[in-house]
Amino acid sequence: MTVSAGIGYALIALGPALSLFVSVVASKPFLVLTVLSSALLWLVSLIILSAAWRAFLPLKSSIWLHATLLITSVSLQEGFRIFFWKMYKRLEDILDAFADRVSKPRLFLTDKMQIALAGGLGHGVAHAVFFCLSLLTPAFGPATFYVDSCPHMPFFLVSSFNGYAEQKRVDQLFVPIVHLAASLLTLVNLIPGGCLVGIPLVYFVAFLTLLHCGKMVWRRLHENYSRIEVTE
């Protein structure tokens, strides 16, 4: 494996996040703090899960064991996501109250969207660093690696809040369902040759997520614009 390939895998894992950080987050200290807080919260959830599962080790590896681990992991992380949102809402109320006292405008819709983006970015970066970059040390060596269950792709490629605010049940359920679906789809990689199916399916889930997020942002911007017109 050449150095260029190792850099390429690292950019697959962190390239989009790096672009968002430089273009949106880096210039605003509060968003940087939000990214760090979200990443720390995700790592805490992983530490708690690891401590809970440590009591059951060693266990014989099986697809059902992996599925159970993924389900409990997703459930705990989604619980922490709700906790993070509630803490953010409290902070938002404090910031709005402070803005009222000093006669400054409250948070705009775009500000809230950027904060939500920073929260998700922190979660994603922590996940990518922990699960992807930790695997890439041997990728900079002179050879590549394959796994027996999927010899068609390199090992490194194979491994590679709005609903609560508006009380929309569909948006509230979309995130945990998609999170769980994407996690369980990775189990297909354990089947011989399964990566040829599993990885495209995960990309398809990611595409659906981007589509849903785009529709949600468009709807909120349109509603906000209509509200401004009515006020004027």
PyRosetta script that sets phi, psi and omega in degrees:
from pyrosetta import init, pose_from_sequence

init()
pose = pose_from_sequence("MTVSAGIGYALIALGPALSLFVSVVASKPFLVLTVLSSALLWLVSLIILSAAWRAFLPLKSSIWLHATLLITSVSLQEGFRIFFWKMYKRLEDILDAFADRVSKPRLFLTDKMQIALAGGLGHGVAHAVFFCLSLLTPAFGPATFYVDSCPHMPFFLVSSFNGYAEQKRVDQLFVPIVHLAASLLTLVNLIPGGCLVGIPLVYFVAFLTLLHCGKMVWRRLHENYSRIEVTE")
pose.set_psi(1, 124.6)
pose.set_omega(1, -178.4)
pose.set_phi(2, -81.1)
pose.set_psi(2, 165.8)
pose.set_omega(2, 178.1)
pose.set_phi(3, -61.9)
pose.set_psi(3, -38.2)
pose.set_omega(3, -179.3)
pose.set_phi(4, -62.2)
pose.set_psi(4, -37.3)
pose.set_omega(4, 178.2)
pose.set_phi(5, -67.4)
pose.set_psi(5, -40.3)
pose.set_omega(5, 177.7)
pose.set_phi(6, -61.5)
pose.set_psi(6, -42.6)
pose.set_omega(6, 177.2)
pose.set_phi(7, -64.2)
pose.set_psi(7, -38.2)
pose.set_omega(7, 178.7)
pose.set_phi(8, -61.8)
pose.set_psi(8, -43.8)
pose.set_omega(8, 178.1)
pose.set_phi(9, -64.0)
pose.set_psi(9, -38.1)
pose.set_omega(9, 178.3)
pose.set_phi(10, -64.3)
pose.set_psi(10, -38.1)
pose.set_omega(10, 179.5)
pose.set_phi(11, -71.4)
pose.set_psi(11, -31.4)
pose.set_omega(11, 174.8)
pose.set_phi(12, -61.7)
pose.set_psi(12, -40.0)
pose.set_omega(12, -178.1)
pose.set_phi(13, -74.6)
pose.set_psi(13, -40.9)
pose.set_omega(13, -171.5)
pose.set_phi(14, -119.8)
pose.set_psi(14, -5.0)
pose.set_omega(14, -177.4)
pose.set_phi(15, -57.3)
pose.set_psi(15, -53.4)
pose.set_omega(15, 178.8)
pose.set_phi(16, -59.9)
pose.set_psi(16, -41.4)
pose.set_omega(16, 179.8)
pose.set_phi(17, -64.3)
pose.set_psi(17, -39.6)
pose.set_omega(17, 179.2)
pose.set_phi(18, -63.8)
pose.set_psi(18, -40.3)
pose.set_omega(18, 178.9)
pose.set_phi(19, -63.4)
pose.set_psi(19, -44.0)
pose.set_omega(19, 178.3)
pose.set_phi(20, -64.4)
pose.set_psi(20, -40.1)
pose.set_omega(20, -178.7)
pose.set_phi(21, -63.9)
pose.set_psi(21, -46.4)
pose.set_omega(21, -177.5)
pose.set_phi(22, -68.1)
pose.set_psi(22, -41.3)
pose.set_omega(22, -173.3)
pose.set_phi(23, -82.2)
pose.set_psi(23, -27.4)
pose.set_omega(23, -173.2)
pose.set_phi(24, -119.9)
pose.set_psi(24, -44.8)
pose.set_omega(24, -166.1)
pose.set_phi(25, -90.9)
pose.set_psi(25, -42.6)
pose.set_omega(25, -167.2)
pose.set_phi(26, -56.7)
pose.set_psi(26, -32.9)
pose.set_omega(26, -175.6)
pose.set_phi(27, -81.7)
pose.set_psi(27, -4.2)
pose.set_omega(27, -176.7)
pose.set_phi(28, -124.8)
pose.set_psi(28, 107.6)
pose.set_omega(28, -176.6)
pose.set_phi(29, -55.7)
pose.set_psi(29, -35.9)
pose.set_omega(29, -179.1)
pose.set_phi(30, -65.2)
pose.set_psi(30, -37.6)
pose.set_omega(30, 178.2)
pose.set_phi(31, -69.3)
pose.set_psi(31, -36.6)
pose.set_omega(31, 176.1)
pose.set_phi(32, -61.4)
pose.set_psi(32, -43.0)
pose.set_omega(32, 178.0)
pose.set_phi(33, -63.5)
pose.set_psi(33, -37.5)
pose.set_omega(33, 178.1)
pose.set_phi(34, -64.4)
pose.set_psi(34, -41.7)
pose.set_omega(34, 177.2)
pose.set_phi(35, -60.0)
pose.set_psi(35, -47.1)
pose.set_omega(35, -178.7)
pose.set_phi(36, -64.9)
pose.set_psi(36, -40.5)
pose.set_omega(36, 179.9)
pose.set_phi(37, -65.0)
pose.set_psi(37, -42.1)
pose.set_omega(37, 179.5)
pose.set_phi(38, -64.9)
pose.set_psi(38, -42.6)
pose.set_omega(38, 178.8)
pose.set_phi(39, -62.8)
pose.set_psi(39, -41.9)
pose.set_omega(39, 179.3)
pose.set_phi(40, -64.3)
pose.set_psi(40, -40.7)
pose.set_omega(40, 180.0)
pose.set_phi(41, -64.4)
pose.set_psi(41, -39.4)
pose.set_omega(41, 178.0)
pose.set_phi(42, -64.5)
pose.set_psi(42, -42.1)
pose.set_omega(42, 179.1)
pose.set_phi(43, -64.6)
pose.set_psi(43, -37.5)
pose.set_omega(43, 176.9)
pose.set_phi(44, -62.7)
pose.set_psi(44, -42.2)
pose.set_omega(44, 178.5)
pose.set_phi(45, -62.4)
pose.set_psi(45, -36.7)
pose.set_omega(45, 179.5)
pose.set_phi(46, -70.4)
pose.set_psi(46, -37.9)
pose.set_omega(46, 178.0)
pose.set_phi(47, -63.8)
pose.set_psi(47, -43.1)
pose.set_omega(47, 178.6)
pose.set_phi(48, -62.2)
pose.set_psi(48, -44.2)
pose.set_omega(48, 179.6)
pose.set_phi(49, -63.8)
pose.set_psi(49, -41.8)
pose.set_omega(49, 179.6)
pose.set_phi(50, -62.3)
pose.set_psi(50, -40.5)
pose.set_omega(50, 179.1)
pose.set_phi(51, -65.6)
pose.set_psi(51, -37.9)
pose.set_omega(51, -180.0)
pose.set_phi(52, -67.9)
pose.set_psi(52, -42.2)
pose.set_omega(52, -177.9)
pose.set_phi(53, -77.8)
pose.set_psi(53, -18.1)
pose.set_omega(53, -179.6)
pose.set_phi(54, -61.2)
pose.set_psi(54, -30.1)
pose.set_omega(54, -178.6)
pose.set_phi(55, -68.5)
pose.set_psi(55, -19.8)
pose.set_omega(55, -176.4)
pose.set_phi(56, -99.4)
pose.set_psi(56, 0.4)
pose.set_omega(56, -178.9)
pose.set_phi(57, -88.0)
pose.set_psi(57, 151.3)
pose.set_omega(57, -4.2)
pose.set_phi(58, -84.2)
pose.set_psi(58, 146.1)
pose.set_omega(58, 177.0)
pose.set_phi(59, -124.6)
pose.set_psi(59, 149.7)
pose.set_omega(59, 178.2)
pose.set_phi(60, -69.6)
pose.set_psi(60, 128.7)
pose.set_omega(60, -176.7)
pose.set_phi(61, -67.8)
pose.set_psi(61, 134.5)
pose.set_omega(61, 176.5)
pose.set_phi(62, -156.4)
pose.set_psi(62, 162.3)
pose.set_omega(62, -178.3)
pose.set_phi(63, -65.9)
pose.set_psi(63, -31.6)
pose.set_omega(63, 178.7)
pose.set_phi(64, -70.4)
pose.set_psi(64, -36.1)
pose.set_omega(64, 176.8)
pose.set_phi(65, -65.2)
pose.set_psi(65, -44.1)
pose.set_omega(65, 178.4)
pose.set_phi(66, -62.3)
pose.set_psi(66, -41.7)
pose.set_omega(66, -180.0)
pose.set_phi(67, -63.1)
pose.set_psi(67, -42.9)
pose.set_omega(67, 177.9)
pose.set_phi(68, -62.2)
pose.set_psi(68, -41.4)
pose.set_omega(68, 178.7)
pose.set_phi(69, -63.1)
pose.set_psi(69, -42.5)
pose.set_omega(69, 179.9)
pose.set_phi(70, -65.6)
pose.set_psi(70, -41.8)
pose.set_omega(70, -179.2)
pose.set_phi(71, -63.6)
pose.set_psi(71, -46.1)
pose.set_omega(71, 179.0)
pose.set_phi(72, -66.2)
pose.set_psi(72, -36.2)
pose.set_omega(72, 179.5)
pose.set_phi(73, -66.0)
pose.set_psi(73, -46.9)
pose.set_omega(73, 179.6)
pose.set_phi(74, -63.0)
pose.set_psi(74, -42.2)
pose.set_omega(74, -179.3)
pose.set_phi(75, -61.0)
pose.set_psi(75, -44.0)
pose.set_omega(75, -179.6)
pose.set_phi(76, -67.0)
pose.set_psi(76, -42.7)
pose.set_omega(76, -179.4)
pose.set_phi(77, -65.6)
pose.set_psi(77, -38.4)
pose.set_omega(77, 177.8)
pose.set_phi(78, -67.7)
pose.set_psi(78, -34.1)
pose.set_omega(78, 174.2)
pose.set_phi(79, -62.7)
pose.set_psi(79, -42.5)
pose.set_omega(79, 177.2)
pose.set_phi(80, -67.7)
pose.set_psi(80, -30.5)
pose.set_omega(80, 177.7)
pose.set_phi(81, -63.8)
pose.set_psi(81, -42.5)
pose.set_omega(81, 178.0)
pose.set_phi(82, -64.1)
pose.set_psi(82, -40.7)
pose.set_omega(82, 177.5)
pose.set_phi(83, -61.3)
pose.set_psi(83, -42.9)
pose.set_omega(83, 179.3)
pose.set_phi(84, -62.5)
pose.set_psi(84, -40.5)
pose.set_omega(84, 179.8)
pose.set_phi(85, -64.8)
pose.set_psi(85, -41.9)
pose.set_omega(85, 179.9)
pose.set_phi(86, -65.1)
pose.set_psi(86, -39.4)
pose.set_omega(86, 176.8)
pose.set_phi(87, -65.2)
pose.set_psi(87, -39.1)
pose.set_omega(87, 177.4)
pose.set_phi(88, -63.3)
pose.set_psi(88, -41.0)
pose.set_omega(88, 179.9)
pose.set_phi(89, -62.6)
pose.set_psi(89, -39.1)
pose.set_omega(89, 177.0)
pose.set_phi(90, -63.4)
pose.set_psi(90, -42.6)
pose.set_omega(90, 178.7)
pose.set_phi(91, -65.5)
pose.set_psi(91, -38.5)
pose.set_omega(91, 178.2)
pose.set_phi(92, -61.6)
pose.set_psi(92, -42.5)
pose.set_omega(92, 177.9)
pose.set_phi(93, -63.1)
pose.set_psi(93, -39.0)
pose.set_omega(93, 178.4)
pose.set_phi(94, -64.9)
pose.set_psi(94, -43.2)
pose.set_omega(94, 179.9)
pose.set_phi(95, -65.4)
pose.set_psi(95, -40.5)
pose.set_omega(95, 178.8)
pose.set_phi(96, -66.0)
pose.set_psi(96, -40.0)
pose.set_omega(96, 178.2)
pose.set_phi(97, -64.8)
pose.set_psi(97, -39.9)
pose.set_omega(97, 177.7)
pose.set_phi(98, -65.4)
pose.set_psi(98, -39.9)
pose.set_omega(98, 178.4)
pose.set_phi(99, -62.2)
pose.set_psi(99, -38.0)
pose.set_omega(99, 177.9)
pose.set_phi(100, -65.0)
pose.set_psi(100, -38.4)
pose.set_omega(100, -177.7)
pose.set_phi(101, -68.2)
pose.set_psi(101, -34.9)
pose.set_omega(101, -177.8)
pose.set_phi(102, -99.9)
pose.set_psi(102, 11.7)
pose.set_omega(102, 177.3)
pose.set_phi(103, 59.0)
pose.set_psi(103, 43.2)
pose.set_omega(103, 176.1)
pose.set_phi(104, -112.5)
pose.set_psi(104, 156.8)
pose.set_omega(104, 179.9)
pose.set_phi(105, -67.8)
pose.set_psi(105, 148.9)
pose.set_omega(105, 176.9)
pose.set_phi(106, -72.3)
pose.set_psi(106, 177.0)
pose.set_omega(106, 178.6)
pose.set_phi(107, -63.1)
pose.set_psi(107, 130.8)
pose.set_omega(107, 175.8)
pose.set_phi(108, -79.5)
pose.set_psi(108, 167.0)
pose.set_omega(108, 177.9)
pose.set_phi(109, -59.9)
pose.set_psi(109, -40.7)
pose.set_omega(109, 179.5)
pose.set_phi(110, -63.5)
pose.set_psi(110, -35.4)
pose.set_omega(110, 176.9)
pose.set_phi(111, -63.2)
pose.set_psi(111, -43.7)
pose.set_omega(111, -179.8)
pose.set_phi(112, -64.7)
pose.set_psi(112, -37.5)
pose.set_omega(112, 178.4)
pose.set_phi(113, -66.3)
pose.set_psi(113, -38.5)
pose.set_omega(113, 178.5)
pose.set_phi(114, -67.2)
pose.set_psi(114, -37.8)
pose.set_omega(114, 177.2)
pose.set_phi(115, -65.0)
pose.set_psi(115, -42.0)
pose.set_omega(115, 177.3)
pose.set_phi(116, -62.7)
pose.set_psi(116, -40.2)
pose.set_omega(116, 177.8)
pose.set_phi(117, -62.8)
pose.set_psi(117, -41.8)
pose.set_omega(117, 179.6)
pose.set_phi(118, -64.8)
pose.set_psi(118, -39.0)
pose.set_omega(118, 177.6)
pose.set_phi(119, -62.7)
pose.set_psi(119, -44.8)
pose.set_omega(119, 177.2)
pose.set_phi(120, -68.0)
pose.set_psi(120, -34.0)
pose.set_omega(120, 179.6)
pose.set_phi(121, -65.2)
pose.set_psi(121, -40.6)
pose.set_omega(121, 178.4)
pose.set_phi(122, -61.5)
pose.set_psi(122, -42.8)
pose.set_omega(122, 177.4)
pose.set_phi(123, -61.2)
pose.set_psi(123, -47.2)
pose.set_omega(123, -177.2)
pose.set_phi(124, -66.1)
pose.set_psi(124, -40.3)
pose.set_omega(124, 179.8)
pose.set_phi(125, -65.1)
pose.set_psi(125, -43.7)
pose.set_omega(125, 179.1)
pose.set_phi(126, -61.6)
pose.set_psi(126, -41.9)
pose.set_omega(126, 178.5)
pose.set_phi(127, -62.6)
pose.set_psi(127, -45.6)
pose.set_omega(127, -178.0)
pose.set_phi(128, -65.2)
pose.set_psi(128, -42.6)
pose.set_omega(128, -179.4)
pose.set_phi(129, -65.6)
pose.set_psi(129, -42.3)
pose.set_omega(129, -175.1)
pose.set_phi(130, -72.4)
pose.set_psi(130, -43.9)
pose.set_omega(130, -172.6)
pose.set_phi(131, -98.0)
pose.set_psi(131, -22.8)
pose.set_omega(131, -175.9)
pose.set_phi(132, -106.0)
pose.set_psi(132, -56.3)
pose.set_omega(132, -176.2)
pose.set_phi(133, -65.1)
pose.set_psi(133, -28.9)
pose.set_omega(133, 179.1)
pose.set_phi(134, -65.7)
pose.set_psi(134, -17.7)
pose.set_omega(134, -179.6)
pose.set_phi(135, -92.5)
pose.set_psi(135, -8.7)
pose.set_omega(135, -166.9)
pose.set_phi(136, -90.4)
pose.set_psi(136, -3.1)
pose.set_omega(136, 180.0)
pose.set_phi(137, -56.8)
pose.set_psi(137, -47.6)
pose.set_omega(137, 178.3)
pose.set_phi(138, -74.2)
pose.set_psi(138, -8.8)
pose.set_omega(138, -179.3)
pose.set_phi(139, -69.1)
pose.set_psi(139, -19.2)
pose.set_omega(139, -179.4)
pose.set_phi(140, -89.2)
pose.set_psi(140, 6.3)
pose.set_omega(140, 179.0)
pose.set_phi(141, -82.9)
pose.set_psi(141, -169.3)
pose.set_omega(141, -174.0)
pose.set_phi(142, -85.2)
pose.set_psi(142, -2.8)
pose.set_omega(142, -176.0)
pose.set_phi(143, -140.4)
pose.set_psi(143, 171.0)
pose.set_omega(143, 176.8)
pose.set_phi(144, -107.6)
pose.set_psi(144, 173.5)
pose.set_omega(144, -177.7)
pose.set_phi(145, -128.4)
pose.set_psi(145, 147.1)
pose.set_omega(145, 177.1)
pose.set_phi(146, -133.7)
pose.set_psi(146, 159.1)
pose.set_omega(146, 175.0)
pose.set_phi(147, -111.1)
pose.set_psi(147, 150.3)
pose.set_omega(147, -176.0)
pose.set_phi(148, -61.1)
pose.set_psi(148, -34.0)
pose.set_omega(148, -176.8)
pose.set_phi(149, -74.4)
pose.set_psi(149, -17.3)
pose.set_omega(149, -179.5)
pose.set_phi(150, -147.7)
pose.set_psi(150, 78.8)
pose.set_omega(150, -178.2)
pose.set_phi(151, -78.8)
pose.set_psi(151, 1.2)
pose.set_omega(151, -176.8)
pose.set_phi(152, -86.4)
pose.set_psi(152, -17.1)
pose.set_omega(152, -178.7)
pose.set_phi(153, -130.8)
pose.set_psi(153, 147.6)
pose.set_omega(153, 175.3)
pose.set_phi(154, -61.1)
pose.set_psi(154, 149.6)
pose.set_omega(154, -178.3)
pose.set_phi(155, -56.1)
pose.set_psi(155, -37.9)
pose.set_omega(155, -174.7)
pose.set_phi(156, -69.5)
pose.set_psi(156, -32.7)
pose.set_omega(156, 177.9)
pose.set_phi(157, -74.3)
pose.set_psi(157, -35.7)
pose.set_omega(157, 179.1)
pose.set_phi(158, -64.7)
pose.set_psi(158, -34.1)
pose.set_omega(158, -175.0)
pose.set_phi(159, -87.9)
pose.set_psi(159, -12.2)
pose.set_omega(159, -172.2)
pose.set_phi(160, -49.4)
pose.set_psi(161, 8.2)
pose.set_omega(161, -169.9)
pose.set_phi(162, -71.9)
pose.set_psi(162, -30.7)
pose.set_omega(162, -175.8)
pose.set_phi(163, -63.5)
pose.set_psi(163, -33.1)
pose.set_omega(163, 179.7)
pose.set_phi(164, -73.3)
pose.set_psi(164, -36.3)
pose.set_omega(164, -179.5)
pose.set_phi(165, -66.6)
pose.set_psi(165, -38.6)
pose.set_omega(165, -178.1)
pose.set_phi(166, -97.5)
pose.set_psi(166, -0.4)
pose.set_omega(166, -179.8)
pose.set_phi(167, 58.4)
pose.set_psi(167, 36.2)
pose.set_omega(167, 177.7)
pose.set_phi(168, -93.1)
pose.set_psi(168, 116.2)
pose.set_omega(168, -175.0)
pose.set_phi(169, -62.0)
pose.set_psi(169, -37.8)
pose.set_omega(169, -178.3)
pose.set_phi(170, -62.2)
pose.set_psi(170, -46.1)
pose.set_omega(170, -179.8)
pose.set_phi(171, -68.3)
pose.set_psi(171, -33.6)
pose.set_omega(171, 178.9)
pose.set_phi(172, -65.9)
pose.set_psi(172, -37.6)
pose.set_omega(172, -177.1)
pose.set_phi(173, -86.6)
pose.set_psi(173, -21.6)
pose.set_omega(173, -174.2)
pose.set_phi(174, -61.2)
pose.set_psi(174, -47.1)
pose.set_omega(174, -175.0)
pose.set_phi(175, -62.8)
pose.set_psi(175, -53.9)
pose.set_omega(175, -179.2)
pose.set_phi(176, -64.3)
pose.set_psi(176, -34.1)
pose.set_omega(176, 179.3)
pose.set_phi(177, -66.5)
pose.set_psi(177, -45.7)
pose.set_omega(177, 179.5)
pose.set_phi(178, -65.8)
pose.set_psi(178, -40.5)
pose.set_omega(178, 177.9)
pose.set_phi(179, -59.0)
pose.set_psi(179, -47.1)
pose.set_omega(179, -179.7)
pose.set_phi(180, -67.7)
pose.set_psi(180, -41.3)
pose.set_omega(180, 179.9)
pose.set_phi(181, -61.9)
pose.set_psi(181, -45.9)
pose.set_omega(181, 179.9)
pose.set_phi(182, -64.1)
pose.set_psi(182, -37.5)
pose.set_omega(182, 178.9)
pose.set_phi(183, -66.0)
pose.set_psi(183, -45.3)
pose.set_omega(183, -178.2)
pose.set_phi(184, -69.4)
pose.set_psi(184, -28.7)
pose.set_omega(184, 178.3)
pose.set_phi(185, -64.8)
pose.set_psi(185, -25.8)
pose.set_omega(185, 178.4)
pose.set_phi(186, -67.4)
pose.set_psi(186, -17.7)
pose.set_omega(186, 177.6)
pose.set_phi(187, -65.5)
pose.set_psi(187, -22.4)
pose.set_omega(187, 178.2)
pose.set_phi(188, -61.2)
pose.set_psi(188, -27.1)
pose.set_omega(188, -179.4)
pose.set_phi(189, -65.5)
pose.set_psi(189, -18.5)
pose.set_omega(189, 179.2)
pose.set_phi(190, -76.2)
pose.set_psi(190, -18.5)
pose.set_omega(190, 178.2)
pose.set_phi(191, -82.2)
pose.set_psi(191, 139.0)
pose.set_omega(191, 178.5)
pose.set_phi(192, -52.9)
pose.set_psi(192, 123.8)
pose.set_omega(192, -178.6)
pose.set_phi(193, 75.8)
pose.set_psi(193, 4.3)
pose.set_omega(193, -175.1)
pose.set_phi(194, -68.0)
pose.set_psi(194, -23.8)
pose.set_omega(194, -178.0)
pose.set_phi(195, -62.1)
pose.set_psi(195, -27.0)
pose.set_omega(195, 179.4)
pose.set_phi(196, -65.5)
pose.set_psi(196, -23.2)
pose.set_omega(196, 177.9)
pose.set_phi(197, -102.8)
pose.set_psi(197, -42.6)
pose.set_omega(197, -174.2)
pose.set_phi(198, -63.3)
pose.set_psi(198, -44.9)
pose.set_omega(198, -177.0)
pose.set_phi(199, -65.8)
pose.set_psi(199, -46.4)
pose.set_omega(199, 174.8)
pose.set_phi(200, -59.4)
pose.set_psi(200, -35.0)
pose.set_omega(200, 178.6)
pose.set_phi(201, -65.7)
pose.set_psi(201, -40.1)
pose.set_omega(201, 177.8)
pose.set_phi(202, -64.5)
pose.set_psi(202, -40.1)
pose.set_omega(202, 176.8)
pose.set_phi(203, -63.8)
pose.set_psi(203, -36.9)
pose.set_omega(203, 178.2)
pose.set_phi(204, -64.8)
pose.set_psi(204, -40.6)
pose.set_omega(204, 176.6)
pose.set_phi(205, -63.4)
pose.set_psi(205, -40.3)
pose.set_omega(205, 177.7)
pose.set_phi(206, -62.4)
pose.set_psi(206, -39.5)
pose.set_omega(206, 178.1)
pose.set_phi(207, -64.1)
pose.set_psi(207, -42.7)
pose.set_omega(207, 177.8)
pose.set_phi(208, -62.5)
pose.set_psi(208, -38.2)
pose.set_omega(208, 178.5)
pose.set_phi(209, -63.8)
pose.set_psi(209, -45.4)
pose.set_omega(209, 178.1)
pose.set_phi(210, -62.4)
pose.set_psi(210, -39.3)
pose.set_omega(210, 178.7)
pose.set_phi(211, -63.2)
pose.set_psi(211, -44.8)
pose.set_omega(211, 179.9)
pose.set_phi(212, -64.6)
pose.set_psi(212, -42.6)
pose.set_omega(212, 179.3)
pose.set_phi(213, -64.0)
pose.set_psi(213, -40.5)
pose.set_omega(213, 178.0)
pose.set_phi(214, -61.7)
pose.set_psi(214, -43.1)
pose.set_omega(214, 177.9)
pose.set_phi(215, -64.5)
pose.set_psi(215, -38.8)
pose.set_omega(215, -179.8)
pose.set_phi(216, -64.8)
pose.set_psi(216, -44.9)
pose.set_omega(216, 179.3)
pose.set_phi(217, -64.2)
pose.set_psi(217, -43.4)
pose.set_omega(217, 179.2)
pose.set_phi(218, -61.1)
pose.set_psi(218, -41.5)
pose.set_omega(218, -179.6)
pose.set_phi(219, -64.4)
pose.set_psi(219, -44.4)
pose.set_omega(219, -178.2)
pose.set_phi(220, -67.6)
pose.set_psi(220, -40.7)
pose.set_omega(220, 177.6)
pose.set_phi(221, -64.1)
pose.set_psi(221, -40.9)
pose.set_omega(221, 179.4)
pose.set_phi(222, -65.3)
pose.set_psi(222, -43.6)
pose.set_omega(222, 178.8)
pose.set_phi(223, -64.0)
pose.set_psi(223, -40.5)
pose.set_omega(223, 179.5)
pose.set_phi(224, -66.1)
pose.set_psi(224, -40.2)
pose.set_omega(224, 178.5)
pose.set_phi(225, -65.0)
pose.set_psi(225, -41.1)
pose.set_omega(225, 178.6)
pose.set_phi(226, -65.1)
pose.set_psi(226, -37.8)
pose.set_omega(226, 179.2)
pose.set_phi(227, -65.5)
pose.set_psi(227, -39.0)
pose.set_omega(227, 177.9)
pose.set_phi(228, -64.6)
pose.set_psi(228, -41.2)
pose.set_omega(228, 179.2)
pose.set_phi(229, -62.5)
pose.set_psi(229, -41.7)
pose.set_omega(229, 179.1)
pose.set_phi(230, -64.6)
pose.set_psi(230, -41.5)
pose.set_omega(230, 179.4)
pose.set_phi(231, -62.5)
pose.set_psi(231, -40.9)
pose.set_omega(231, 179.3)
pose.set_phi(232, -70.4)
pose.dump_pdb("model.pdb")
